Amino acid sequence: MGRLSFINEELTAMKEAGLYGNIRTIESPQGPWVTIEGRKVLNLCSNNYLGLCSHPRLVSKVKEYVDTYGVGPGAVRTIAGTMSIHVEFERRIAAFKGAEDAMLLQSGFCANLAVIPTLVPSEEDIIYSDELNHASIIDACRLSKARVIRYAHSDMEDLKRVLEETKGQGRRKLLVTDGVFSMDGDIAPLPAIRELCDRYDVILVVDDAHGEGVLGRAGRGIVDHFHLHGLVDVEVGTLSKAFGVMGGVIAGRRELIEYLRQKARPNLFSSALTVPDVAANMAALEILEESPELVERLWRNGNFLKEHLSKAGFDTANSQTPITPVMLGEATTAKEFSRRLFEKGVFATAIVYPTVPKGKARIRAMVSAAHTEEDLLFAVDKFSEVAKDMGVL
Ligand SMILES: *Cc1c(COP(=O)(O)O)cnc(C)c1O
């Protein structure tokens, strides 16, 4: 085992440093309440924003499609994996989002890997990246040979500075930002970013993973939220959060999508999304096309939880979305807080360094349209009890 001995050493070191993740197993369908270790607990840490993960309409659409089309796509999209259901979904999600065209990928992670290295592949290119961007964006930037310049989080003065410093340099330039930042729940200032991108001739890419199905009219996303249709070059989205399934989407101009279909490596070398995934996504899209009701309920619940947590004395920072950080400071405090909440029937994970800066550890409470006000008041009660027991308020 000599050549693998580093593994045990590193695992032990992670455990000693409190950086070893305790991965819990859900024994029931995903929903506002889930079963863990045989016990029903209130789920406050899922990205299942609209409660669609186990929605009966998604389930029945999957059965219908599987009976008609089978399960697997059998190939990559560019060889023999493109099925009529993929094309139909792409047409409909593009129309929903008000984009000329859209492309379906296996995940949001794959969508970033498809966009960034394809559009700016060369050493001569430049990428501007928000310092808090998601790991999949960071990895996509690494796969490109472009020079990566980080700017301070959503700081337009700092962005202007780096754009000015690199004026006249580089072949192609691309800026990429999360739409909604997942740990704080703040929204990127997209209109200001677009103006700067226009002024400095930079391709604008927004990764709207936490905005898809959440922001805009009936969840049409961040471009719709800011009324920037046709003005953002590439909108990346995920179907694994609010849509409740799995998959990634890239929306933009027709020729841009055509180019990515021909050249993006995740589209050329990894098989198409499976039939059940496409079916469930189609049903989720139909639900959003029909009514904004679930999205409205999500926002009502988010505001309700924030209001009651603040009233109880908690600091929920500057979230502008249903993502609700409850700031606790030290990592050990946040972890102990989460452990005690779980004992009281509330499942809400602690987020600590290196996911967030040192001293900014928190519990990130994620509400869903499927929660009732009673559920959320139960959560606030338990947060207050734990805070009192630990003397942290
Ligand atoms: C969750 C997330 C992803 C990954 O999406 P998947 O569909 O789960 O692969 C990508 N980007 C951002 C900003 C995310 O929050």
The ligand as an SDF file (V2000), in Angstrom:
LIG
                    3D

 15 15  0  0  0  0  0  0  0  0999 V2000
  -24.8520   24.0500   -8.9090 C   0  0  0  0  0  0  0  0  0  0  0  0
  -24.0930   24.8880   -9.8400 C   0  0  0  0  0  0  0  0  0  0  0  0
  -23.5300   24.3350  -10.9980 C   0  0  0  0  0  0  0  0  0  0  0  0
  -23.5750   22.8630  -11.2950 C   0  0  0  0  0  0  0  0  0  0  0  0
  -24.8090   22.4750  -11.7880 O   0  0  0  0  0  0  0  0  0  0  0  0
  -25.1320   20.9170  -11.9830 P   0  0  0  0  0  0  0  0  0  0  0  0
  -26.2680   20.9130  -12.9100 O   0  0  0  0  0  0  0  0  0  0  0  0
  -25.4460   20.3700  -10.6280 O   0  0  0  0  0  0  0  0  0  0  0  0
  -23.8990   20.2960  -12.5580 O   0  0  0  0  0  0  0  0  0  0  0  0
  -22.8790   25.1880  -11.8730 C   0  0  0  0  0  0  0  0  0  0  0  0
  -22.7730   26.5040  -11.6140 N   0  0  0  0  0  0  0  0  0  0  0  0
  -23.2890   27.0800  -10.5050 C   0  0  0  0  0  0  0  0  0  0  0  0
  -23.1430   28.5520  -10.2860 C   0  0  0  0  0  0  0  0  0  0  0  0
  -23.9590   26.2800   -9.5760 C   0  0  0  0  0  0  0  0  0  0  0  0
  -24.4670   26.8400   -8.4710 O   0  0  0  0  0  0  0  0  0  0  0  0
  1  2  1  0
  2  3  1  0
  2 14  2  0
  3  4  1  0
  3 10  2  0
  4  5  1  0
  5  6  1  0
  6  7  2  0
  6  8  1  0
  6  9  1  0
 10 11  1  0
 11 12  2  0
 12 13  1  0
 12 14  1  0
 14 15  1  0
M  END
$$$$
